Amino acid sequence: MPNKLVTVAKYFEMSSALAARIKLESQGVGCFIADEQLAASFPFALGGIRLQVWESDAEKAEEILAESEASAGVDEAESAGSEEE
């Protein structure tokens, strides 16, 4: 069975999609942004900017992105707490 591309995340801001792509690539997961040029101009028309990986890498990619989102949430909470002081 051939390896196919699957969407592991959708974004509505190109900067978020690019950050996720860089994160995955730095962890050795090949990925790309589907319809990148069109998505940059019209992300809502496409239903979001789709970050895609090979099906065999999908589980690893989802784990990396989940860890990244979790650590970003911790960073935001820490900075919000320091603003209150």
C-alpha positions in Angstrom: 0.0 0.0 0.0 1.5 3.4 -1.0 2.2 6.0 1.6 -0.2 8.9 1.2 -0.3 12.5 2.5 -2.5 13.3 5.5 -3.5 16.5 7.1 -2.3 16.7 10.7 -3.3 20.3 11.5 -5.1 23.3 10.1 -4.3 27.0 10.7 -5.9 30.3 9.8 -2.7 32.2 10.1 0.3 31.5 7.8 2.7 32.4 10.6 1.3 29.6 12.8 1.4 27.1 9.9 5.1 28.0 9.2 6.0 27.7 12.9 4.5 24.2 13.0 6.2 23.2 9.8 9.6 24.4 11.2 9.0 22.5 14.4 8.2 19.3 12.6 11.2 19.6 10.2 13.5 20.3 13.1 12.4 16.9 14.6 13.0 15.1 11.3 9.4 14.9 10.1 9.1 15.9 6.5 6.0 18.1 5.9 4.6 20.8 3.7 1.8 23.3 3.5 -0.8 22.2 1.0 -1.6 24.9 -1.6 0.8 27.2 0.1 0.5 30.2 -2.2 -3.3 30.1 -2.4 -3.6 29.4 1.3 -1.4 32.5 2.1 -3.9 34.7 0.4 -7.2 33.0 1.1 -6.9 30.7 4.1 -10.6 30.8 5.0 -11.7 29.9 1.4 -9.8 26.7 1.7 -11.1 25.9 5.2 -7.7 26.6 6.7 -4.1 26.2 5.9 -3.4 22.4 5.8 -0.1 21.1 7.2 0.5 17.7 5.7 2.8 14.8 6.4 3.3 11.3 5.0 0.8 8.9 6.6 3.6 6.9 8.2 4.8 10.1 10.1 1.3 11.3 11.1 1.4 9.9 14.7 4.8 11.3 15.4 3.8 14.7 13.9 0.7 14.9 16.0 2.7 14.1 19.2 5.2 16.8 18.4 2.6 19.4 17.6 0.6 18.5 20.8 3.8 18.9 22.9 4.6 22.2 21.2 1.0 23.5 21.9 1.2 22.3 25.5 4.5 24.1 26.1 3.2 27.2 24.5 0.3 27.2 26.9 2.6 26.9 29.8 4.7 29.8 28.5 1.6 32.0 28.1 0.4 31.2 31.6 3.8 32.0 33.1 4.0 35.3 31.3 0.4 36.2 32.3 1.3 35.4 35.9 4.3 37.6 35.8 2.3 40.5 34.4 0.0 40.4 37.5 2.9 40.9 39.9 
